[in-house]
């Protein structure tokens, strides 16, 4: 596990990505401001600040145990921070429930995909659409559209319990898109996919901000995917921000190399 203090570094911003004139503008952002989450005496996230604008894609990366999923839990209402704020479009939404966050457009997927195993793939997406108030006939048609978008049409009538791991993850994304997100938080979407499948998924995710009008935060260990997909990266180590900037800047940073390779640069 990486100790940020080992290098004597303060969190580093390698480029001016917090400029309010960036995509989404200052009026429509999902923001963690100096967020700390602790479990007993264990520091999971410590004083982390992060912003996600509409129609941009950022990567949240770091070694195992760095606090990535905990931060996403805080952003989506699944974990209340001990201190700091979660803000949505400038409003303090700290402590809102996951349902309230989803109703206001903050939708996330999970490492362990949560599907209704007794329903078909299409029915799983329909249930998400029905929760937004869509009528059943419209939900049925729109579910098929979303599945086609994610190259899952051939799986539409497959029972969820008959899916492989990679297809389960894509159905999880389909259900999330059905919730009409303003901000979509993806927890390891490429896990279980082979190289070709991961590349295809990355190309699809890259289109989502323009096609659905939402910002995307991606937790991912596939460095090739985040390098090609994300406009900027936010790196955590032992719950703290280690470095942030464009993929090229971050991947050339010695602290990042040490965190991933465990070698002094």
N, C-alpha and C positions, 0 to 999 in steps of 0.2 A: 504494500500500500504506500502511496506517495505522501510525503510530508512536505507541504509547500514551504514551511519555515526553513527547511533544510537548505534551500538555495538563498535564503534571505531576501525573497522577492515579495513585493507588493503585487496584487493583481494587475496585469498589464493590459491596457487597451492599445492595440496596434494600429487602429484606424478609427476615424471619427464616425463610427456607425450609429451613434446616438443622435446625430443631426436630426432635428425635428422635421426637416424638409424631406426626409427619406420617405419611401413608400408607406402609405397609411397615415402619415402626418402625425402630429402630436395629439390630435383629437381622437384617434382610434387605434389604441395600442393595448396590448395585454402586458402588464408590467409586474415584476417582482422587485420590491424596493427594500434592500437591506434585510432580506428574509433569513431568519434563523429557525431551524427545526431541530429539536433534541428529543431523544427517547431516554428518559432517565438521565444518566450521566453521559450518554453517548451523543456526540455531536454529529448529526447527519448532514445538516446544511448550516453554514455559518456566514451570515452577513453577505448574502448573495443578491446582486441586483442584475436584472435582465429585462430587456424589452423586445417585444415582438410586434411588428406593424402588420397591417393588412396587406395581403398580396406579396409577402416576402417569405423566404424560407431560411431558417437558421438551424444550425446543428448544435445540440447539447451533447458533448462528448466527455470522456474521461475513463480512467480505469474502473474495473469492477469495484463497487463499494464507494464510489466517489460522491454519491448523493443525487445522481441524475433523476432517478425515478421519484425520490422523495421531493425534489423540487417540482417536478411535474404534478405530483399529488397535491402540493400546495397551490400551484397555479390553477388546478381544476377543482378544488374544493374538497379533495379527499383527505387532506391533512391540514389542520390549522397551524400556522406558524406560531412559535413561541414569541417572536418579535418580528417587526417589519410589517410591510403592507403588500397586499395583492391589489392592483388597481386595474380596472377595465374602463377604457375610454375616459380616464381621469377620475373615476369614482372608486372609492375604497370598497372593495368587495371581500376583504379579509373575513374569513369565517363563514362565508356563504356555503351552503350545501352543494354537493355535486349536481343535484337536480337543478338548483337555481343557476349555477354556473352554466350548465348545458342549455337551459332555457334562454340564457342571455348570450349563447353562441360560443362558449368555451367547451369543446368536446375533445375527449382523449380516447386513445386505444390503450390496450394493456399488453404486457409481455405474455401473460397467460390469457389467451383470447376467450372471451365470454360469449358463447353462442348457445342458443336453445337447441340442444342436441336432438330433440324429437321433431324439429321442424326442418323443412328444406332450406337451402341457401336463400332462395327468393323470399320465403316466408320470414326468415330471420331479418332480411332487410325491410320487408313490409312492416314488421312490428315496430321498427325504429321510426319509419315514416308515420305510422298511425299515432305514435306518441307525440308527433308535432301537430296533430290535428287534421292530417290529411284523411279524406274519405277512403274507403277500402278499395274502390275501383281505381282511383287515382294512385293510391299507394302501390297497387299491384303493377300498374304500368310503369310507374317511376322506378320501382325496384329493379325491373328488367333493364331500364335505361342505365342505372348506376352500375349494375353488374356488367353490362356491355362495355361501359367506360373502363372498367377494371379488368376487362378480358376474362370475365367469369361467366359468360352466357352459357357455356356448355355445362356449367355446374349448377345452374339455376334450380333444377329439380332434384339435385342430389341431397339426401339427408345430411345434415351438418355432421352427424357422427360418422359419416363415410369420407370426410375430407382428409387430405394430407395436411401436414403442419403448415406448409407454405400457403395453401389455399385458405386455410383457416384464418391466417393473418390478413389476407386480402379481403375476405368477407368481413373481418373486423373493421377494416378501413371503409368498406362499402356501407356498413351500418353507421359508422361515424359520419360519413358524407350525407347520409339520409337525414341526419339531425340538423342539416343546414348550418354548419359551423361558420362563425366569423374567424375563429382561431382553432386550428386542428393540431393536437399534440399527439405525435406518433411515437410509441415506445417500441423501439427495435422492429420496425416494419419488415426488414429484410431477413430477419432471423429465420433459419430453416430453408432459405431459398438458395438455389445454385447460382453460379455467376450470371448466366443468361437471364434467369428469372429476376435476379436483383437488378440487373441493368434495365430490364423492361419495366419493373416497378418504379425505378428511379425516374425513367422517362415519363411515366404516368403521373407521379407525384409532382414533377416539375411543371406539369400543365395545370394542376389543381388550383393554384392561386388565381390564374386568369380565368379559368373555366367556372370556378365556384366562388371566387371573390374572397377567399380566406387566406390568412397567414398560417404558416406551418412551422412548428418546432419539431425537430426530429432527434430522438435519441437513437444513436446507431453506432455499432462497433466496426461497420464496414467502411474503412477509411476512403476507399475508392468512390463509394457512393456519396459520402458527405462532401468529399472534395469536388465532385462534379455537380452536386445538387444544390449545395447551400451557398448563400451569399456571404454569410459570416458564421463563425464558430465561437462557441462559448465553452471553455474547457474547465471542468471541475476536477479537483484532487482533494481527497479527504474532506469533502464538504465545502471547500472554499474555491472561489474563482482563481484559477491559475493564470489564464491568459485568454484574450478574446481578440478577434480580428477576422480578416478574410482567410479563407482556407490556405492560400499560399503563405501569408504572413505567419499564421499559427503553426503550420507544419514545418516552417524553417526555424521556429523558436526553440532554443535549447531546453527550456523548461518543459515544453511539450514532448520533445524527444526523450528526455529523461523519464517523464511520467509513463510513457508507453514502452520504452525499451529498457528502462532501469539502468541506463549507462550515463556517465557524465559526458556532456558534450563540450 
